[in-house]
């Protein structure tokens, strides 16, 4: 399962085990179920208008949905392998899609056409994310590295090394100066982009970490793990601020509201919870 807030934090999108996507309000009332994928939904995200969701699936399709009608607006297949991660740029005009075969594809949101293929080599890609200015992409790879790609040139400009197992997720800080990453090596790491140096190693989780996000202040990150905990960390000190326990199944995803300190999480057993840090 994966979970995402809309930009205004009035809606939540959740991917379910039956290959559907639920659109929920903040009281967790289902307002719409999006049906059409024939295999696992690997990622979901709202467009900035809050009325459109993009999803990518193991059925090798990327779909744009109208969340009010539940209808598919576009259905595209832009990569030769299973699309694994998708994100809109901050301006909403581009979509980046990462696939298991290592390719990073940029496509135009309006036409659905591929603009550029920035990366195409055999190294499994687990996640791709834009920087807040939309000029760079950070990619999480199973070869234990994080790569930063410049969109204009289509070239890799940075490579961050230090994890001892595959990198599951990574994200730019709000100011773009740092990157946070999580891995199956049970650590969260903070990186300085300019120097490509590791700043902090955040240790505490006892199993693989499935997701990590910056809070809007850029000084705090939240991580979730297969150890069934959520942990909140101070970026500057590297210390754990808070831990949430008591979940009965793996925590598979977490997202942070862009307008408040609210966190939404989802578990393998279907539990979804809101929490204010």
Residue pairs with C-beta under 8 A, 6 or more apart in sequence:
1 14
1 15
1 16
1 17
1 252
1 253
1 266
1 267
1 268
1 270
2 14
2 15
2 41
2 42
2 43
2 44
2 252
2 253
2 266
3 12
3 13
3 14
3 15
3 253
3 254
3 255
3 264
3 265
3 266
3 272
4 12
4 13
4 44
4 45
4 46
4 255
5 11
5 12
5 46
5 255
5 256
5 257
5 258
5 264
6 12
6 13
6 46
6 50
7 46
7 48
7 49
7 50
7 258
8 50
8 259
9 26
9 257
9 258
9 259
9 260
9 262
10 25
10 26
10 50
11 23
11 24
11 25
11 26
11 31
11 46
11 50
11 67
12 23
12 24
12 25
12 26
12 28
12 264
12 272
13 21
13 22
13 23
13 24
13 44
13 45
13 46
13 53
13 67
14 21
14 22
14 24
14 44
14 266
14 272
15 21
15 22
15 40
15 41
15 42
15 43
15 44
15 55
16 22
16 41
16 270
17 270
19 37
19 38
19 39
19 40
19 41
19 57
19 59
20 33
20 34
20 35
20 37
20 41
21 33
21 34
21 37
21 41
21 44
21 53
21 55
21 65
22 30
22 32
22 33
22 34
23 30
23 31
23 32
23 33
23 34
23 53
23 67
24 30
24 31
24 272
25 31
26 274
28 272
28 274
31 67
32 67
32 68
32 70
33 70
34 53
34 55
34 65
34 67
34 70
35 70
36 63
36 72
36 75
37 55
37 57
37 59
37 61
37 63
38 57
38 59
39 57
39 58
39 59
40 57
40 58
41 55
41 56
41 57
42 56
42 57
42 58
42 82
42 83
42 84
42 85
43 55
43 56
43 83
43 84
43 85
43 86
43 87
44 53
44 54
44 55
44 86
45 53
45 54
45 86
45 87
45 88
46 52
46 53
46 67
46 88
47 53
47 54
47 88
47 92
47 109
48 88
48 90
48 92
49 92
50 67
51 66
51 67
51 68
52 64
52 65
52 66
52 67
52 73
53 64
53 65
53 67
54 62
54 63
54 64
54 65
54 86
54 88
54 95
55 62
55 63
55 65
55 86
56 62
56 63
56 83
56 84
56 85
56 86
56 97
57 63
57 83
58 82
60 77
60 79
60 81
60 82
60 83
61 75
61 76
61 77
61 83
62 75
62 76
62 77
62 78
62 83
62 86
62 95
62 97
63 72
63 74
63 75
63 76
64 72
64 73
64 74
64 75
64 109
64 112
65 71
65 72
65 73
66 73
74 112
76 107
76 112
78 97
78 105
78 107
78 112
78 114
79 97
79 99
79 101
79 103
79 105
80 99
80 101
80 103
81 99
81 100
81 101
81 103
82 99
82 100
82 101
83 97
83 98
83 99
84 98
84 99
84 100
84 125
84 126
84 127
85 97
85 98
85 125
85 126
85 127
85 128
85 129
86 95
86 96
86 97
86 98
86 128
87 95
87 96
87 128
87 129
87 130
88 94
88 95
88 109
88 130
89 95
89 96
89 130
89 134
90 130
90 132
90 133
90 134
91 134
92 109
93 108
93 109
93 110
94 106
94 107
94 108
94 109
94 115
94 130
94 134
95 106
95 107
95 108
95 109
96 104
96 105
96 106
96 128
96 129
96 130
96 137
97 104
97 105
97 106
97 107
97 128
98 104
98 105
98 125
98 126
98 127
98 128
98 139
99 105
99 125
100 124
100 125
101 120
101 122
101 124
101 125
102 119
102 120
102 121
102 122
102 123
102 124
102 125
102 141
103 117
103 119
103 120
103 125
104 117
104 118
104 119
104 125
104 128
104 137
104 139
104 149
105 114
105 116
105 117
105 118
106 114
106 115
106 116
106 117
106 118
106 151
107 113
107 114
107 115
108 115
116 151
116 154
118 137
118 149
118 151
118 154
119 125
119 139
119 147
119 149
119 156
123 141
123 142
123 143
124 141
124 142
124 143
124 166
125 139
125 140
125 141
125 142
126 140
126 141
126 142
126 166
126 167
126 168
126 169
127 139
127 140
127 167
127 168
127 169
127 170
128 137
128 138
128 139
128 140
129 137
129 138
129 170
129 171
129 172
130 136
130 137
130 172
131 137
131 138
131 172
131 176
132 172
132 174
132 175
132 176
133 176
134 151
135 150
135 151
135 152
136 148
136 149
136 150
136 151
136 157
136 172
136 176
137 148
137 149
137 151
138 146
138 147
138 148
138 149
138 170
138 171
138 172
138 179
139 146
139 147
139 148
139 149
139 170
140 146
140 167
140 168
140 169
140 170
140 181
141 147
141 166
141 167
142 166
142 167
143 166
144 161
144 163
144 164
144 165
144 166
144 167
144 183
144 185
145 159
145 160
145 161
145 163
145 167
146 159
146 160
146 161
146 163
146 167
146 170
146 179
146 181
146 191
147 156
147 158
147 159
147 160
148 156
148 157
148 158
148 159
148 160
148 179
148 193
149 155
149 156
149 157
150 156
150 157
158 193
158 196
159 196
160 179
160 181
160 191
160 196
160 198
162 189
162 191
162 198
162 201
163 181
163 183
163 185
163 187
163 189
164 183
164 185
165 183
165 184
165 185
166 183
166 184
167 181
167 182
167 183
168 182
168 183
168 184
168 208
168 209
168 210
168 211
169 181
169 182
169 209
169 210
169 211
169 212
170 179
170 180
170 181
170 182
170 212
171 179
171 180
171 181
171 212
171 213
171 214
172 178
172 179
172 193
172 214
173 179
173 180
173 214
173 218
173 235
174 214
174 216
174 218
175 218
176 193
177 192
177 193
177 194
178 190
178 191
178 192
178 193
178 199
178 218
178 235
179 190
179 191
179 193
180 188
180 189
180 190
180 191
180 212
180 213
180 214
180 221
180 235
181 188
181 189
181 191
181 212
182 188
182 189
182 209
182 210
182 211
182 212
182 223
183 189
183 208
183 209
184 208
184 209
186 203
186 205
186 206
186 207
186 208
186 209
186 225
187 201
187 202
187 203
187 205
187 209
188 201
188 202
188 205
188 209
188 212
188 221
188 223
188 233
189 198
189 200
189 201
189 202
190 198
190 199
190 200
190 202
190 221
190 235
190 238
191 197
191 198
191 199
192 199
200 235
200 238
201 238
202 221
202 223
202 231
202 233
202 238
202 240
204 231
204 240
204 243
205 223
205 225
205 227
205 229
205 231
206 225
206 227
207 225
207 226
207 227
208 225
208 226
209 223
209 224
209 225
209 226
210 224
210 225
210 226
210 250
210 251
210 252
210 253
211 223
211 224
211 251
211 252
211 253
211 254
212 221
212 222
212 223
212 224
212 254
213 221
213 222
213 223
213 254
213 255
213 256
214 220
214 221
214 256
215 221
215 222
215 256
215 261
215 277
216 256
216 257
216 258
216 259
216 261
218 235
219 234
219 235
219 236
220 232
220 233
220 234
220 235
220 241
220 277
221 232
221 233
221 235
222 230
222 231
222 232
222 233
222 254
222 256
222 263
222 277
223 230
223 231
223 233
223 254
224 230
224 231
224 251
224 252
224 253
224 254
224 265
225 231
225 250
225 251
226 250
226 251
228 245
228 247
228 248
228 249
228 250
228 251
228 267
229 243
229 244
229 245
229 247
229 251
230 243
230 244
230 251
230 254
230 263
230 265
230 275
231 240
231 242
231 243
231 244
232 240
232 241
232 242
232 243
232 277
233 239
233 240
233 241
234 241
242 277
244 275
247 267
247 271
248 267
248 269
248 271
249 267
249 268
249 269
249 271
250 267
250 268
251 265
251 266
251 267
251 268
252 266
252 267
252 268
253 265
253 266
254 263
254 264
254 265
254 266
255 263
255 264
255 265
256 262
256 263
257 263
257 264
260 276
261 276
261 277
262 274
262 275
262 276
262 277
263 274
263 275
263 276
263 277
264 272
264 273
264 274
264 275
265 272
265 273
265 275
266 272
266 273
